[in-house]
């Protein structure tokens, strides 16, 4: 499956993933961790353990403070 991964405010990546890939599987090739981002489909958060069902996702980095 071909998936476009748009990282908000940064780059867009074109990935080929297996049919059983999860949204979390889209993060490693773009050097991100599920702990530092939120994955959105049509503006709605999707769990990273959910199977990929869309060909375009947007990844938003979470802000950490201290």
Secondary structure, 3 states (H helix, E strand, C coil): CEEEEEECCCCEEEEECCCCCECCHHHHCCCCCCCCEEEEECCEECCCCCECCCCEEEEEECCCCC
